[in-house]
Amino acid sequence: MEIQSEKKNSQTDTVKTAVAVSLTSILANTLLSLFKLLAGFIANSSAMVSDGVHSASDVFSSIIVIIGVRLSAKSSDSSHPYGHERLECVAAIVLAVILLMTGIFIGYDAAVRIHEGKFDEFVEPGVLALAAAVISILVKEAMFWYTRHYAKKINSGAVMADAWHHRSDALSSVGALIGIIGARNGYPVFEPLASLLISVFIIKAAIEIFNDSIRKMTDRSCDEKTEESIRCFVAGQDGIVSIDLLRTRLFGNKIYADIEISIDGNKSLYESHAIAERVHDAVEMQFPQIKHIMIHVNPADVDEK
């Protein structure tokens, strides 16, 4: 009961952290997108307008993260006895789709402008567009490291996806900066080329987020390093003769594990059960990412050893 209470408190802290980070992202992205859109229109920069649209999509992605994290934290019920952790993966997939559509929209618009090649009425982007690009790069890169730090701390795939959304926005602002500089130096085609480059960064980030979420939803085993850590920890517990089997599977951002341990066959059922219970509690305490571990006991003939 004590372990379950600690896990529940830990989950509550995780949700609070994820929501706080996402709300910070929403505020920063709202102000930044408005600034970039305004700068783009005033300074006649299509690249900065595209970059502003990208930042606006970050606001919606952060809202999706909040919804996904809150839903995934719901307690188990009769319809979902294993919990709702995979809903966070669903949120990340929705985020990836939004990113993908944003990237396609920006890329298509840029490709059309390059194909048409109508630059006769080109107006040189103003200095405000340059300033907006530099500010965006600094702010979005800072937001990436801030969000990434907490995503790793709470082991949240959706929050990590949001972090990479910030990084893709920072990279797109670098592309916008290059395009604006090129356009201000007599190469108007650099503006739509920058927008096209921005779309590539966005689409790449969307595909990576989507693939990571799909892997977490297909009962894939966790990494070898984590499995080896579990194996070594269990092997070091009192009363364990050997470990016969260890299986793990990812369930959203949590791990389910099945393990077969050998215990001296001369011990009574009560003694063997007590050892298994002690190992079960110790593992869940040592590895917070493990939501549940199922332990099967095999009798070992220690006399032959």
C-alpha positions as CSV (number, residue, x, y, z in Angstrom):
1,M,0.0,0.0,0.0
2,E,2.9,2.3,0.9
3,I,4.5,1.7,-2.5
4,Q,1.3,2.3,-4.4
5,S,0.8,5.5,-2.5
6,E,4.3,6.7,-3.4
7,K,3.7,5.8,-7.0
8,K,0.4,7.8,-7.0
9,N,2.1,10.8,-5.5
10,S,4.9,10.5,-8.1
11,Q,2.4,10.3,-10.9
12,T,0.6,13.4,-9.6
13,D,3.9,15.3,-9.5
14,T,4.6,14.2,-13.1
15,V,1.3,15.6,-14.3
16,K,1.8,18.9,-12.5
17,T,5.3,19.2,-14.0
18,A,4.1,18.4,-17.5
19,V,1.2,20.8,-17.3
20,A,3.4,23.6,-15.8
21,V,6.0,23.1,-18.6
22,S,3.2,23.1,-21.3
23,L,1.6,26.2,-19.9
24,T,4.9,28.0,-20.1
25,S,5.3,26.8,-23.7
26,I,1.8,28.1,-24.6
27,L,2.5,31.5,-23.2
28,A,5.9,31.8,-24.9
29,N,4.7,30.5,-28.2
30,T,1.6,32.7,-28.2
31,L,3.7,35.9,-27.7
32,L,6.4,34.7,-30.1
33,S,4.0,33.7,-32.9
34,L,2.2,37.0,-32.7
35,F,5.5,38.9,-32.8
36,K,6.8,36.9,-35.7
37,L,3.6,37.2,-37.7
38,L,3.4,40.9,-37.1
39,A,7.1,41.3,-38.0
40,G,6.6,39.3,-41.1
41,F,3.7,41.4,-42.4
42,I,5.3,44.7,-41.4
43,A,8.7,43.8,-42.8
44,N,7.4,42.1,-45.9
45,S,8.9,38.7,-45.1
46,S,7.1,35.6,-46.3
47,A,9.7,33.4,-44.5
48,M,9.0,35.1,-41.2
49,V,5.2,34.7,-41.7
50,S,5.8,31.0,-42.4
51,D,7.9,30.8,-39.2
52,G,5.1,32.5,-37.3
53,V,2.6,29.9,-38.5
54,H,5.0,27.2,-37.2
55,S,5.1,28.9,-33.8
56,A,1.4,29.1,-33.7
57,S,1.1,25.4,-34.3
58,D,3.3,24.9,-31.2
59,V,0.5,26.4,-29.1
60,F,-1.9,23.7,-30.2
61,S,0.7,21.0,-29.7
62,S,1.2,22.1,-26.1
63,I,-2.6,22.0,-25.5
64,I,-2.6,18.4,-26.9
65,V,0.3,17.5,-24.5
66,I,-1.7,18.7,-21.5
67,I,-4.7,16.7,-22.5
68,G,-2.7,13.6,-23.3
69,V,-0.7,13.7,-20.0
70,R,-3.9,14.3,-17.9
71,L,-5.7,11.4,-19.6
72,S,-2.7,9.0,-19.3
73,A,-2.6,9.7,-15.6
74,K,-6.1,8.4,-15.0
75,S,-6.3,5.5,-12.6
76,S,-7.0,2.0,-13.9
77,D,-10.7,1.0,-14.2
78,S,-12.8,-2.0,-15.3
79,S,-12.4,-1.1,-19.0
80,H,-8.7,-0.3,-18.8
81,P,-7.2,-2.5,-16.1
82,Y,-3.7,-1.7,-17.2
83,G,-4.2,2.0,-17.0
84,H,-4.3,4.8,-19.7
85,E,-0.5,5.5,-20.3
86,R,-0.8,4.9,-24.0
87,L,-3.1,7.9,-24.3
88,E,0.1,10.0,-24.0
89,C,1.4,8.2,-27.1
90,V,-1.8,9.1,-28.8
91,A,-1.3,12.7,-27.9
92,A,2.2,12.6,-29.4
93,I,0.9,11.0,-32.6
94,V,-1.8,13.8,-32.9
95,L,1.0,16.3,-32.3
96,A,3.1,14.7,-35.1
97,V,0.2,14.8,-37.5
98,I,-0.3,18.6,-36.8
99,L,3.4,19.1,-37.4
100,L,3.3,17.1,-40.6
101,M,0.4,19.1,-42.0
102,T,2.0,22.4,-41.0
103,G,5.2,21.3,-42.8
104,I,3.4,20.2,-45.9
105,F,1.4,23.5,-46.1
106,I,4.5,25.7,-45.7
107,G,6.5,23.5,-48.2
108,Y,3.7,23.5,-50.8
109,D,3.3,27.3,-50.6
110,A,7.0,27.8,-51.0
111,A,7.3,25.4,-53.9
112,V,4.5,27.2,-55.8
113,R,6.2,30.6,-55.3
114,I,9.6,29.2,-56.5
115,H,7.9,27.5,-59.5
116,E,6.1,30.6,-60.5
117,G,9.2,32.7,-60.1
118,K,7.4,36.0,-60.0
119,F,9.8,38.3,-58.2
120,D,9.3,41.4,-60.2
121,E,7.2,43.0,-57.5
122,F,9.6,41.8,-54.8
123,V,9.8,44.1,-51.7
124,E,13.0,43.8,-49.7
125,P,12.4,42.5,-46.1
126,G,12.9,45.0,-43.4
127,V,15.3,44.9,-40.5
128,L,12.4,44.0,-38.1
129,A,12.2,40.6,-39.8
130,L,15.9,40.0,-39.1
131,A,15.5,41.0,-35.5
132,A,12.4,38.7,-35.2
133,A,14.4,35.7,-36.6
134,V,17.3,36.2,-34.1
135,I,15.0,36.6,-31.1
136,S,13.0,33.5,-32.2
137,I,16.2,31.4,-32.5
138,L,17.3,32.4,-29.0
139,V,13.9,31.9,-27.4
140,K,13.0,28.6,-29.1
141,E,16.4,27.1,-28.4
142,A,16.0,28.1,-24.7
143,M,12.5,26.5,-24.7
144,F,13.9,23.3,-26.2
145,W,16.5,22.8,-23.4
146,Y,14.0,23.8,-20.7
147,T,11.3,21.4,-22.0
148,R,13.8,18.6,-22.7
149,H,15.1,18.8,-19.2
150,Y,11.7,18.2,-17.6
151,A,10.7,15.7,-20.3
152,K,13.7,13.5,-19.3
153,K,13.0,14.2,-15.6
154,I,9.4,12.9,-15.8
155,N,10.0,10.4,-18.6
156,S,7.3,11.9,-20.8
157,G,7.2,11.1,-24.5
158,A,4.6,13.8,-25.2
159,V,6.6,16.5,-23.4
160,M,9.8,15.3,-25.2
161,A,7.9,15.6,-28.5
162,D,7.0,19.2,-27.6
163,A,10.6,19.9,-26.8
164,W,11.6,18.7,-30.3
165,H,8.8,20.9,-31.7
166,H,10.7,23.8,-30.1
167,R,14.0,22.7,-31.7
168,S,12.3,22.4,-35.1
169,D,11.0,25.9,-34.7
170,A,14.5,27.2,-33.7
171,L,15.9,25.5,-36.9
172,S,13.1,27.0,-39.0
173,S,14.0,30.4,-37.7
174,V,17.6,29.8,-38.7
175,G,16.3,29.1,-42.2
176,A,14.2,32.2,-42.1
177,L,17.2,34.3,-41.1
178,I,19.2,32.9,-44.0
179,G,16.4,33.6,-46.4
180,I,15.9,37.2,-45.1
181,I,19.6,37.9,-45.3
182,G,19.7,36.6,-48.9
183,A,16.6,38.5,-49.9
184,R,18.0,41.8,-48.5
185,N,21.1,41.2,-50.6
186,G,19.3,41.0,-53.9
187,Y,18.3,37.3,-54.0
188,P,14.5,37.2,-53.5
189,V,14.3,33.5,-54.3
190,F,16.1,32.9,-50.9
191,E,12.8,33.8,-49.1
192,P,10.7,30.9,-50.5
193,L,13.8,28.6,-50.4
194,A,14.0,29.4,-46.7
195,S,10.3,28.5,-46.3
196,L,10.9,25.2,-48.1
197,L,13.9,24.4,-45.8
198,I,11.7,25.2,-42.8
199,S,9.1,22.7,-44.1
200,V,11.7,20.0,-44.3
201,F,12.7,20.5,-40.7
202,I,9.1,20.4,-39.6
203,I,8.3,17.2,-41.5
204,K,11.4,15.5,-40.3
205,A,10.5,16.3,-36.7
206,A,7.0,15.0,-37.2
207,I,8.2,11.7,-38.6
208,E,10.6,11.1,-35.7
209,I,7.9,11.9,-33.1
210,F,5.4,9.6,-34.9
211,N,7.8,6.7,-35.2
212,D,8.8,7.0,-31.5
213,S,5.1,7.0,-30.4
214,I,4.3,4.0,-32.6
215,R,7.2,2.0,-31.1
216,K,5.9,2.7,-27.6
217,M,2.4,1.4,-28.5
218,T,3.5,-1.9,-30.0
219,D,4.6,-3.8,-26.8
220,R,8.2,-3.3,-27.6
221,S,10.7,-4.4,-25.0
222,C,12.7,-1.7,-23.2
223,D,16.4,-1.1,-23.9
224,E,19.0,-3.7,-23.0
225,K,20.7,-1.5,-20.4
226,T,17.4,-1.2,-18.4
227,E,16.8,-5.0,-18.6
228,E,20.3,-5.7,-17.5
229,S,19.9,-3.3,-14.5
230,I,16.7,-5.1,-13.5
231,R,18.4,-8.5,-13.9
232,C,21.4,-7.5,-11.7
233,F,19.2,-5.9,-9.1
234,V,17.0,-9.0,-8.7
235,A,20.0,-11.3,-8.7
236,G,21.4,-9.4,-5.8
237,Q,18.3,-10.0,-3.6
238,D,18.5,-12.4,-0.7
239,G,17.1,-15.9,-1.4
240,I,17.5,-15.7,-5.2
241,V,19.3,-18.7,-6.6
242,S,19.0,-17.7,-10.3
243,I,17.0,-15.7,-12.8
244,D,15.4,-18.0,-15.4
245,L,13.5,-15.5,-17.5
246,L,13.0,-11.7,-17.9
247,R,10.6,-10.1,-20.3
248,T,9.7,-6.4,-20.4
249,R,7.3,-4.4,-22.5
250,L,6.7,-0.7,-22.9
251,F,3.3,0.6,-22.1
252,G,3.3,4.3,-23.0
253,N,6.1,5.8,-20.8
254,K,5.8,2.9,-18.3
255,I,7.3,-0.6,-18.2
256,Y,5.6,-3.9,-17.4
257,A,7.9,-6.8,-16.5
258,D,7.6,-10.6,-16.2
259,I,10.3,-12.5,-14.4
260,E,10.9,-16.1,-13.3
261,I,13.2,-16.6,-10.3
262,S,14.6,-19.8,-8.8
263,I,14.4,-20.2,-5.0
264,D,15.6,-23.1,-2.9
265,G,13.1,-25.8,-3.5
266,N,13.4,-27.0,0.2
267,K,11.8,-23.8,1.4
268,S,8.2,-23.8,2.3
269,L,5.5,-22.1,0.1
270,Y,5.2,-19.3,2.7
271,E,8.9,-18.6,2.6
272,S,9.1,-18.6,-1.2
273,H,6.1,-16.4,-1.4
274,A,7.6,-13.9,1.1
275,I,10.8,-13.8,-0.9
276,A,8.9,-13.1,-4.1
277,E,6.8,-10.4,-2.5
278,R,10.0,-8.7,-1.1
279,V,11.6,-8.8,-4.6
280,H,8.4,-7.5,-6.2
281,D,8.3,-4.5,-3.8
282,A,12.0,-3.8,-4.0
283,V,12.0,-3.8,-7.9
284,E,9.0,-1.4,-8.1
285,M,10.7,0.9,-5.5
286,Q,14.1,0.8,-7.3
287,F,12.7,1.4,-10.8
288,P,9.9,4.0,-10.7
289,Q,9.3,3.5,-14.5
290,I,8.1,0.0,-13.8
291,K,4.4,0.1,-13.2
292,H,4.1,-3.6,-12.4
293,I,6.3,-6.7,-12.3
294,M,4.9,-10.2,-12.3
295,I,7.1,-12.7,-10.5
296,H,6.9,-16.5,-11.0
297,V,8.9,-18.8,-8.6
298,N,10.7,-21.9,-9.8
299,P,12.1,-24.4,-7.3
300,A,15.9,-24.9,-7.4
301,D,17.6,-28.0,-6.3
302,V,20.4,-26.4,-4.3
303,D,21.7,-29.8,-3.2
304,E,22.9,-30.6,-6.7
305,K,24.6,-27.2,-6.9
